[in-house]
């Protein structure tokens, strides 16, 4: 299959890209790893494509005021290998390794993944877990949204048709925070059937002073398991606390059924992967 006819533009500046997007009829092309297959199979049609790959402002990966700022067209592979990302937010390169195969990571972009908003994708899950902010820009100005408010449903975001995702910012990890990322998929490189990410900060006595737990693939948006986080805070890695938190995370999910697994199977896998992630993130540093 081949895509239907569309107009194509390749702006060289962000202002030019925003002007092209102002009428709300165009679709932005970043890495194209999700968009192009959908166009080729005619699962999606567009009037026009705006290719963002020549806009230098969108390809920046930098430390800014102690936070990690990532432009929308930064490749998965760049994040996987970035020493800045590894220093400021270690889960970012860890999660990048889980995305597809090397060819996909070399081409796919973080902004494209966020804008596509697949609830089984890695970046929406990580953004929700780490309280990241998504920057949206239009010809009328820019705004920032917490990731928890950006994702509205499967393949649906709070961005208007005339807005472009330009960057995502991750706060620096607090000292003493440990991370875990666990993913169940049919084959290496596939989208997750269920994925769970955890961030747990321990005090000098090994007790949890702050916990974040997020689930992907088992809800219509990446889900922060708030009840589980409350159970873990103040705990010291006890088996009962881990089990209770994992069960609470599964109860919060509303998974669907498809050819890859039933709702009951997904809910059970949330329990299993959440327990693994919590144990790993709760382990004292070697």
C-alpha positions as CSV (number, residue, x, y, z in Angstrom):
1,X,0.0,0.0,0.0
2,X,1.0,3.6,-0.5
3,X,-0.4,6.7,1.2
4,X,-3.0,9.0,-0.4
5,X,-1.9,12.3,-1.9
6,X,-0.8,15.0,0.4
7,X,1.1,18.3,0.3
8,X,4.6,18.3,1.9
9,X,6.5,21.1,3.6
10,X,10.0,21.1,5.1
11,X,10.5,24.2,7.2
12,X,13.9,25.3,8.4
13,X,12.7,27.3,11.5
14,X,10.2,26.7,14.3
15,X,8.3,29.9,13.4
16,X,7.9,28.6,9.8
17,X,6.7,25.3,11.1
18,X,4.2,26.9,13.4
19,X,2.9,29.1,10.6
20,X,2.3,26.1,8.4
21,X,0.4,24.3,11.3
22,X,-1.8,27.3,12.0
23,X,-4.7,26.2,10.0
24,X,-4.9,22.9,11.9
25,X,-5.1,20.8,8.7
26,X,-1.5,19.5,8.6
27,X,0.1,16.6,10.4
28,X,3.7,16.8,11.7
29,X,6.3,14.3,10.7
30,X,9.2,13.6,13.1
31,X,10.6,10.1,13.1
32,X,7.7,8.7,11.2
33,X,7.9,5.3,12.8
34,X,4.2,5.3,13.7
35,X,2.8,7.8,11.2
36,X,4.2,6.4,8.0
37,X,3.0,2.8,8.4
38,X,-0.5,4.3,9.2
39,X,-0.4,6.4,6.1
40,X,0.9,3.5,3.9
41,X,-1.9,1.2,5.2
42,X,-4.4,4.1,4.8
43,X,-5.4,3.8,8.4
44,X,-4.8,7.6,8.4
45,X,-5.0,10.3,5.8
46,X,-3.6,13.8,5.9
47,X,-4.0,16.9,3.7
48,X,-0.4,18.0,4.4
49,X,2.7,16.9,6.2
50,X,5.1,19.2,7.9
51,X,8.5,17.6,8.2
52,X,10.2,18.9,11.4
53,X,13.6,17.3,10.8
54,X,15.3,20.4,9.5
55,X,14.3,22.6,12.5
56,X,17.4,22.8,14.7
57,X,15.6,24.1,17.8
58,X,13.7,20.8,18.1
59,X,16.8,18.6,18.1
60,X,18.4,19.9,21.3
61,X,19.2,17.7,24.2
62,X,20.5,19.8,27.1
63,X,20.7,20.6,30.8
64,X,18.8,23.7,31.6
65,X,18.4,25.1,35.1
66,X,19.1,21.7,36.6
67,X,16.5,19.9,34.5
68,X,16.7,17.7,31.4
69,X,15.2,19.4,28.4
70,X,14.7,17.3,25.3
71,X,13.6,18.6,22.0
72,X,10.8,16.9,20.1
73,X,13.0,15.4,17.3
74,X,15.7,14.0,19.6
75,X,16.0,10.3,18.6
76,X,15.5,7.4,21.0
77,X,19.0,6.3,20.4
78,X,20.4,9.7,21.4
79,X,18.6,9.5,24.7
80,X,19.8,5.9,25.2
81,X,23.4,7.1,24.9
82,X,23.2,10.5,26.4
83,X,25.6,11.1,29.4
84,X,23.5,14.2,30.4
85,X,20.3,12.1,30.5
86,X,22.1,9.3,32.4
87,X,23.3,11.9,35.0
88,X,20.1,13.9,35.5
89,X,17.4,11.2,35.0
90,X,18.8,7.6,34.8
91,X,15.4,6.1,33.9
92,X,15.4,7.9,30.5
93,X,18.2,6.0,28.9
94,X,17.1,2.8,30.6
95,X,13.6,3.1,29.1
96,X,15.0,4.1,25.7
97,X,16.8,0.7,25.4
98,X,13.3,-0.9,25.5
99,X,12.0,0.8,22.4
100,X,11.7,-1.3,19.3
101,X,14.8,-2.4,17.5
102,X,18.0,-0.4,16.8
103,X,16.8,0.8,13.4
104,X,13.7,2.2,15.1
105,X,15.6,3.8,17.9
106,X,17.9,5.5,15.3
107,X,15.0,7.1,13.6
108,X,12.1,7.4,16.1
109,X,11.7,10.5,18.2
110,X,10.5,11.2,21.7
111,X,8.2,14.0,20.5
112,X,6.6,11.7,17.9
113,X,6.0,9.0,20.5
114,X,4.4,11.5,22.9
115,X,2.2,13.1,20.2
116,X,1.1,9.6,19.0
117,X,0.0,8.8,22.6
118,X,0.0,5.0,22.4
119,X,-0.8,3.9,25.9
120,X,1.6,0.9,25.5
121,X,4.5,3.1,24.4
122,X,7.5,3.7,26.6
123,X,7.8,7.5,26.6
124,X,4.2,8.3,27.7
125,X,4.8,5.9,30.6
126,X,8.1,7.4,31.6
127,X,6.7,11.0,31.2
128,X,3.8,10.1,33.6
129,X,6.1,8.5,36.1
130,X,8.6,11.3,36.3
131,X,6.1,14.2,36.3
132,X,7.5,15.5,33.1
133,X,6.1,18.6,31.3
134,X,5.2,18.7,27.6
135,X,5.8,22.0,25.8
136,X,3.2,22.8,23.1
137,X,3.7,25.7,20.7
138,X,1.5,27.4,18.1
139,X,1.6,30.6,16.1
140,X,-0.1,32.2,19.0
141,X,2.4,31.2,21.7
142,X,3.6,28.3,23.8
143,X,2.3,26.5,26.9
144,X,3.4,23.7,29.1
145,X,1.3,20.8,30.3
146,X,2.1,18.2,32.9
147,X,2.3,14.8,31.2
148,X,-0.6,13.6,33.4
149,X,-2.9,16.2,31.7
150,X,-1.5,15.8,28.2
151,X,-2.7,12.2,27.6
152,X,-6.5,12.1,27.2
153,X,-7.0,8.6,25.8
154,X,-5.6,6.1,23.3
155,X,-3.9,8.1,20.5
156,X,-5.6,11.3,21.9
157,X,-3.8,14.2,23.6
158,X,-4.7,17.7,24.8
159,X,-2.8,19.3,21.9
160,X,-5.0,21.3,19.5
161,X,-4.7,20.7,15.7
162,X,-2.6,23.9,15.4
163,X,-0.1,23.0,18.1
164,X,3.2,21.2,17.8
165,X,4.9,19.3,20.6
166,X,8.3,21.1,20.8
167,X,10.0,19.7,23.9
168,X,9.6,17.6,27.0
169,X,11.3,18.5,30.3
170,X,12.2,15.9,33.0
171,X,13.1,17.1,36.6
172,X,16.4,15.9,37.8
173,X,16.3,12.7,39.9
174,X,16.5,13.3,43.7
175,X,19.5,11.9,45.5
176,X,18.9,8.4,46.7
177,X,16.3,7.5,44.0
178,X,16.4,4.1,42.4
179,X,14.5,3.1,39.3
180,X,13.1,0.0,37.6
181,X,11.4,-0.7,34.3
182,X,9.8,-4.0,33.4
183,X,8.0,-4.8,30.2
184,X,6.0,-7.9,29.0
185,X,5.9,-8.3,25.2
186,X,5.5,-11.2,22.8
187,X,8.9,-10.6,21.1
188,X,11.8,-8.3,21.8
189,X,11.1,-5.0,20.2
190,X,7.3,-5.3,20.3
191,X,5.0,-2.9,22.0
192,X,4.3,-3.8,25.6
193,X,1.4,-5.9,26.6
194,X,2.0,-4.5,30.0
195,X,4.8,-2.3,31.3
196,X,5.6,-1.0,34.8
197,X,8.1,1.7,35.8
198,X,9.0,2.6,39.4
199,X,11.0,5.3,41.1
200,X,11.7,4.9,44.8
201,X,13.7,7.2,47.0
202,X,15.2,5.7,50.1
203,X,16.6,7.3,53.3
204,X,19.8,6.3,55.0
205,X,18.0,3.5,56.8
206,X,16.6,2.0,53.6
207,X,13.0,3.2,54.1
208,X,11.0,4.7,51.3
209,X,10.5,8.4,51.6
210,X,8.9,8.9,48.1
211,X,7.5,6.5,45.6
212,X,6.3,6.7,42.1
213,X,4.7,3.8,40.2
214,X,3.2,3.9,36.7
215,X,1.6,1.3,34.4
216,X,1.4,1.2,30.6
217,X,-0.6,-1.0,28.3
218,X,-3.3,-1.8,30.9
219,X,-5.3,1.4,30.8
220,X,-6.4,3.9,28.2
221,X,-3.6,6.3,29.3
222,X,-0.3,5.8,31.2
223,X,-1.6,5.4,34.8
224,X,0.0,6.6,38.0
225,X,-0.8,4.1,40.7
226,X,-1.4,6.6,43.5
227,X,-2.8,4.1,46.0
228,X,0.3,1.9,45.5
229,X,2.6,4.9,46.0
230,X,0.9,5.6,49.3
231,X,1.4,2.1,50.5
232,X,5.1,2.1,49.7
233,X,5.9,5.5,51.3
234,X,7.3,4.8,54.7
235,X,7.8,1.1,54.1
236,X,11.2,-0.6,54.3
237,X,10.9,-3.2,51.5
238,X,8.7,-5.6,53.4
239,X,7.1,-8.4,51.4
240,X,3.6,-7.5,52.6
241,X,4.0,-3.9,51.5
242,X,5.3,-4.8,48.1
243,X,2.4,-7.3,47.6
244,X,-0.2,-4.8,48.8
245,X,1.2,-2.1,46.5
246,X,1.3,-4.4,43.5
247,X,-2.3,-5.5,44.1
248,X,-3.4,-1.9,44.5
249,X,-1.8,-0.9,41.1
250,X,-3.7,-3.8,39.4
251,X,-7.0,-2.7,41.0
252,X,-6.5,0.9,39.6
253,X,-6.1,-0.3,36.0
254,X,-9.0,-0.8,33.6
255,X,-7.4,-3.0,30.9
256,X,-9.0,-4.1,27.7
257,X,-8.8,-7.4,25.9
258,X,-7.3,-8.1,22.5
259,X,-5.5,-10.9,20.6
260,X,-2.4,-10.4,22.8
261,X,-4.2,-10.9,26.1
262,X,-7.4,-10.7,28.1
263,X,-8.2,-8.0,30.6
264,X,-7.8,-10.5,33.4
265,X,-4.4,-11.5,32.1
266,X,-3.2,-7.9,31.8
267,X,-4.4,-7.2,35.3
268,X,-2.5,-10.2,36.6
269,X,0.6,-9.1,34.8
270,X,0.4,-5.7,36.3
271,X,0.6,-7.3,39.7
272,X,3.6,-9.4,38.7
273,X,5.6,-6.7,37.0
274,X,4.7,-4.1,39.7
275,X,6.1,-6.4,42.4
276,X,9.3,-7.0,40.4
277,X,9.8,-3.2,39.7
278,X,9.2,-2.3,43.3
279,X,11.6,-4.9,44.6
280,X,14.3,-3.8,42.2
281,X,13.8,-0.1,42.9
282,X,13.7,-0.7,46.7
283,X,17.0,-2.6,46.8
284,X,19.8,-0.6,48.4
285,X,22.6,0.5,46.1
286,X,25.4,-2.0,46.0
